[in-house]
């Protein structure tokens, strides 16, 4: 069932077009290379809460991603949600040719071995407790061991093929 081929020609592209309408927060998910101790990370929107008992989050990581091996081997990650004024953090993680600019902003700090963005709307630190493989991705389920929140309500999101702000509607 590679590329949704069991569902007919072009089905994968049709699904991709439909999923453009599913808004999602955009995050930089960070981890550590256990061999070198260097920070690693990926831009992603495939993040979700899993449970409040125990507190857990999940991220879906493509096995071909540059940080995949490190995230799986270190068994630890941090979800860094972004505000629109931190969009400049995103480019080096979204584009491999800019990877030398990752972790260069002054607001990167460490919580133990994992790097996070100070004053981000949320930093959610997780230890991987389960890995589920499906298709091209592994879903890493992480039990939350620490978290920070700045209280910001301007969350950077992805919808209809573009970045935007997910802001509350005033009533």
C-alpha contacts under 8 A as a table, 3 or more apart, distances in Angstrom:
res1	aa1	res2	aa2	distance
1	X	4	X	5.51
1	X	5	X	5.74
1	X	6	X	5.46
2	X	5	X	5.98
2	X	6	X	7.83
2	X	135	X	7.53
3	X	12	X	5.99
4	X	7	X	5.60
4	X	8	X	7.33
4	X	11	X	6.22
4	X	12	X	5.56
5	X	8	X	5.32
5	X	9	X	6.28
5	X	10	X	7.84
5	X	11	X	7.02
5	X	12	X	7.65
7	X	11	X	6.09
8	X	11	X	5.67
10	X	13	X	5.35
10	X	14	X	6.27
11	X	14	X	4.98
11	X	15	X	6.11
12	X	15	X	5.12
12	X	16	X	6.16
13	X	16	X	4.98
13	X	17	X	6.23
14	X	17	X	5.15
14	X	18	X	6.36
15	X	18	X	5.09
15	X	19	X	6.09
16	X	19	X	5.13
16	X	20	X	6.52
17	X	20	X	5.40
17	X	21	X	7.79
18	X	21	X	5.93
18	X	22	X	7.68
19	X	22	X	5.20
20	X	23	X	7.40
20	X	159	X	5.65
20	X	160	X	4.45
20	X	161	X	5.53
21	X	159	X	5.63
21	X	160	X	5.01
21	X	161	X	7.99
22	X	159	X	6.11
22	X	160	X	7.55
23	X	157	X	6.76
23	X	158	X	5.59
23	X	159	X	4.45
23	X	160	X	7.55
24	X	45	X	5.81
24	X	46	X	7.74
24	X	157	X	5.48
24	X	158	X	5.36
24	X	159	X	6.67
25	X	45	X	5.70
25	X	47	X	7.91
25	X	81	X	7.20
25	X	155	X	6.92
25	X	156	X	6.01
25	X	157	X	4.13
25	X	158	X	6.17
25	X	166	X	7.73
26	X	43	X	7.17
26	X	44	X	5.81
26	X	45	X	4.70
26	X	81	X	6.38
26	X	82	X	6.76
26	X	156	X	5.76
26	X	157	X	4.90
26	X	158	X	6.20
27	X	43	X	5.81
27	X	44	X	5.43
27	X	45	X	6.17
27	X	79	X	6.21
27	X	80	X	5.22
27	X	81	X	4.52
27	X	82	X	6.05
28	X	41	X	6.49
28	X	42	X	5.56
28	X	43	X	4.52
28	X	44	X	6.20
28	X	79	X	6.16
28	X	80	X	5.15
28	X	81	X	6.72
28	X	82	X	7.77
28	X	90	X	6.93
28	X	93	X	7.20
29	X	41	X	5.36
29	X	42	X	5.32
29	X	43	X	6.32
29	X	44	X	6.92
29	X	77	X	6.56
29	X	78	X	5.45
29	X	79	X	4.57
29	X	80	X	5.95
30	X	39	X	7.04
30	X	40	X	5.62
30	X	41	X	4.06
30	X	42	X	6.55
30	X	77	X	5.48
30	X	78	X	5.15
30	X	79	X	6.67
30	X	80	X	7.64
30	X	114	X	6.82
30	X	115	X	6.42
30	X	116	X	7.15
31	X	39	X	5.96
31	X	40	X	5.26
31	X	41	X	5.96
31	X	67	X	8.00
31	X	70	X	7.03
31	X	71	X	5.61
31	X	74	X	7.31
31	X	76	X	6.06
31	X	77	X	4.59
31	X	78	X	6.46
31	X	114	X	5.55
31	X	115	X	7.06
32	X	37	X	5.98
32	X	38	X	5.74
32	X	39	X	4.52
32	X	40	X	5.45
32	X	70	X	6.17
32	X	71	X	6.76
32	X	74	X	6.33
32	X	76	X	7.58
32	X	77	X	7.77
32	X	113	X	6.74
32	X	114	X	6.04
33	X	36	X	5.61
33	X	37	X	5.16
33	X	38	X	5.32
33	X	39	X	6.20
33	X	40	X	6.51
33	X	70	X	4.67
33	X	71	X	7.32
33	X	73	X	7.87
33	X	74	X	6.65
34	X	37	X	5.39
34	X	38	X	7.73
34	X	70	X	6.49
34	X	73	X	6.86
34	X	74	X	5.50
37	X	113	X	7.76
39	X	103	X	7.87
39	X	114	X	6.97
39	X	115	X	6.61
40	X	67	X	5.88
40	X	70	X	7.40
41	X	67	X	5.99
41	X	93	X	6.59
42	X	65	X	7.97
42	X	67	X	6.75
42	X	93	X	5.19
42	X	94	X	6.85
43	X	90	X	6.47
43	X	93	X	5.13
43	X	94	X	5.27
44	X	47	X	7.23
45	X	157	X	7.97
45	X	158	X	7.33
46	X	59	X	5.72
46	X	60	X	5.46
46	X	61	X	7.90
47	X	57	X	7.35
47	X	58	X	5.69
47	X	59	X	4.52
47	X	60	X	6.67
48	X	57	X	5.75
48	X	58	X	5.36
48	X	59	X	6.64
49	X	56	X	6.28
49	X	57	X	4.39
49	X	58	X	6.25
50	X	55	X	7.56
50	X	56	X	5.28
50	X	57	X	5.05
50	X	58	X	6.36
50	X	141	X	7.79
51	X	54	X	6.01
51	X	55	X	5.27
51	X	56	X	5.09
51	X	57	X	7.09
52	X	55	X	4.10
52	X	56	X	6.46
53	X	56	X	7.69
54	X	143	X	6.94
55	X	143	X	5.83
55	X	144	X	5.52
56	X	126	X	7.53
56	X	141	X	6.77
56	X	142	X	5.41
56	X	143	X	4.28
56	X	144	X	5.31
57	X	126	X	7.40
57	X	141	X	5.84
57	X	142	X	5.33
57	X	143	X	6.53
57	X	144	X	6.94
58	X	139	X	6.44
58	X	140	X	5.44
58	X	141	X	4.36
58	X	142	X	5.96
59	X	139	X	5.63
59	X	140	X	5.40
59	X	141	X	6.77
60	X	137	X	6.07
60	X	138	X	5.67
60	X	139	X	4.33
60	X	140	X	6.31
61	X	65	X	7.11
61	X	68	X	6.50
61	X	137	X	5.26
61	X	138	X	5.39
61	X	139	X	6.30
61	X	140	X	7.47
62	X	65	X	5.38
62	X	68	X	6.94
62	X	136	X	5.76
62	X	137	X	4.23
62	X	138	X	6.45
63	X	68	X	5.76
63	X	69	X	7.82
63	X	136	X	6.16
63	X	137	X	5.46
63	X	138	X	6.67
64	X	68	X	6.94
64	X	136	X	7.95
65	X	68	X	5.22
66	X	69	X	7.52
67	X	70	X	5.46
67	X	71	X	6.15
68	X	71	X	5.27
68	X	72	X	6.24
69	X	72	X	5.28
69	X	73	X	6.01
70	X	73	X	5.17
70	X	74	X	5.77
71	X	74	X	5.43
71	X	75	X	6.00
71	X	76	X	6.41
71	X	77	X	6.65
72	X	75	X	5.29
72	X	76	X	7.71
72	X	128	X	7.99
72	X	140	X	7.85
75	X	127	X	5.77
75	X	128	X	4.77
75	X	129	X	7.73
76	X	114	X	7.74
76	X	125	X	7.59
76	X	126	X	5.69
76	X	127	X	4.49
76	X	128	X	5.59
76	X	142	X	7.53
77	X	114	X	6.95
77	X	125	X	5.98
77	X	126	X	5.39
77	X	127	X	6.63
77	X	128	X	7.59
77	X	142	X	7.76
78	X	114	X	6.90
78	X	115	X	7.52
78	X	116	X	6.87
78	X	123	X	6.37
78	X	124	X	5.29
78	X	125	X	4.33
78	X	126	X	6.07
79	X	122	X	7.64
79	X	123	X	5.51
79	X	124	X	5.03
79	X	125	X	6.61
80	X	116	X	6.44
80	X	117	X	6.53
80	X	120	X	6.64
80	X	121	X	7.79
80	X	122	X	5.93
80	X	123	X	4.64
80	X	124	X	6.71
81	X	120	X	6.15
81	X	121	X	5.81
81	X	122	X	5.33
81	X	123	X	6.54
81	X	155	X	7.09
81	X	156	X	7.40
82	X	86	X	5.94
82	X	87	X	7.05
82	X	120	X	5.71
82	X	121	X	6.20
82	X	122	X	7.72
82	X	155	X	5.85
82	X	156	X	5.36
83	X	86	X	5.39
83	X	87	X	6.93
83	X	120	X	6.86
83	X	121	X	6.70
83	X	152	X	7.50
83	X	154	X	5.37
83	X	155	X	4.71
83	X	156	X	4.99
83	X	165	X	7.55
84	X	87	X	5.37
84	X	154	X	6.72
84	X	155	X	6.74
84	X	156	X	5.36
84	X	164	X	7.52
84	X	165	X	6.35
85	X	88	X	7.57
86	X	89	X	5.64
86	X	90	X	7.54
87	X	90	X	5.36
87	X	91	X	7.49
87	X	156	X	7.69
88	X	91	X	6.04
89	X	92	X	6.74
89	X	93	X	7.57
89	X	102	X	7.54
89	X	105	X	7.36
90	X	93	X	5.46
90	X	94	X	6.13
91	X	94	X	5.06
91	X	95	X	5.95
91	X	98	X	7.12
92	X	95	X	5.48
92	X	96	X	6.82
92	X	97	X	7.64
92	X	98	X	4.58
92	X	99	X	4.90
92	X	100	X	7.29
92	X	101	X	5.63
92	X	102	X	5.32
93	X	96	X	6.84
93	X	98	X	7.45
93	X	99	X	6.31
93	X	102	X	6.53
95	X	98	X	5.62
95	X	99	X	6.85
96	X	99	X	5.14
97	X	100	X	7.80
98	X	101	X	5.77
98	X	102	X	7.53
99	X	102	X	5.42
101	X	104	X	5.68
102	X	105	X	7.89
103	X	108	X	6.29
104	X	108	X	7.53
105	X	108	X	6.15
107	X	117	X	5.68
107	X	118	X	5.30
107	X	119	X	7.85
108	X	115	X	6.47
108	X	116	X	5.63
108	X	117	X	4.71
108	X	118	X	6.11
109	X	115	X	5.48
109	X	116	X	5.49
109	X	117	X	6.30
109	X	118	X	6.47
110	X	113	X	6.25
110	X	114	X	5.51
110	X	115	X	4.30
110	X	116	X	6.03
111	X	114	X	5.49
111	X	115	X	6.22
111	X	116	X	7.17
116	X	123	X	6.64
117	X	120	X	5.66
117	X	123	X	7.37
119	X	122	X	7.84
119	X	149	X	7.31
119	X	150	X	5.27
120	X	123	X	6.69
120	X	149	X	6.89
120	X	150	X	6.00
120	X	152	X	7.59
121	X	149	X	5.31
121	X	150	X	4.87
121	X	151	X	5.85
121	X	152	X	4.94
121	X	153	X	7.17
121	X	154	X	7.98
121	X	155	X	7.11
122	X	147	X	7.17
122	X	148	X	5.62
122	X	149	X	4.38
122	X	150	X	6.49
122	X	151	X	7.89
123	X	147	X	5.43
123	X	148	X	5.15
123	X	149	X	6.48
124	X	144	X	6.69
124	X	146	X	6.36
124	X	147	X	4.59
124	X	148	X	6.76
125	X	144	X	5.60
125	X	145	X	5.84
125	X	146	X	5.16
125	X	147	X	5.84
126	X	142	X	4.76
126	X	143	X	5.08
126	X	144	X	4.31
126	X	145	X	5.61
126	X	146	X	7.25
127	X	142	X	4.87
127	X	143	X	5.29
127	X	144	X	6.58
127	X	145	X	6.95
128	X	131	X	7.45
128	X	140	X	6.17
128	X	141	X	5.57
128	X	142	X	4.06
128	X	143	X	6.36
129	X	140	X	7.71
129	X	141	X	5.92
129	X	142	X	5.50
129	X	143	X	6.44
130	X	140	X	6.10
130	X	141	X	5.15
130	X	142	X	7.06
131	X	138	X	6.38
131	X	139	X	5.59
131	X	140	X	4.74
131	X	141	X	6.16
132	X	138	X	5.52
132	X	139	X	5.03
132	X	140	X	6.68
133	X	136	X	7.88
133	X	137	X	6.09
133	X	138	X	4.35
133	X	139	X	6.24
134	X	137	X	5.59
134	X	138	X	6.10
134	X	139	X	7.64
144	X	147	X	7.50
149	X	152	X	7.78
152	X	155	X	7.40
153	X	167	X	6.17
153	X	168	X	7.11
154	X	165	X	6.01
154	X	166	X	6.11
154	X	167	X	5.16
154	X	168	X	7.97
155	X	165	X	5.53
155	X	166	X	5.07
155	X	167	X	6.45
156	X	163	X	6.92
156	X	164	X	5.81
156	X	165	X	4.70
156	X	166	X	6.00
157	X	163	X	5.67
157	X	164	X	5.30
157	X	165	X	5.65
157	X	166	X	5.80
158	X	161	X	6.75
158	X	162	X	5.62
158	X	163	X	4.68
158	X	164	X	6.16
159	X	162	X	5.64
159	X	163	X	6.63
159	X	164	X	7.37
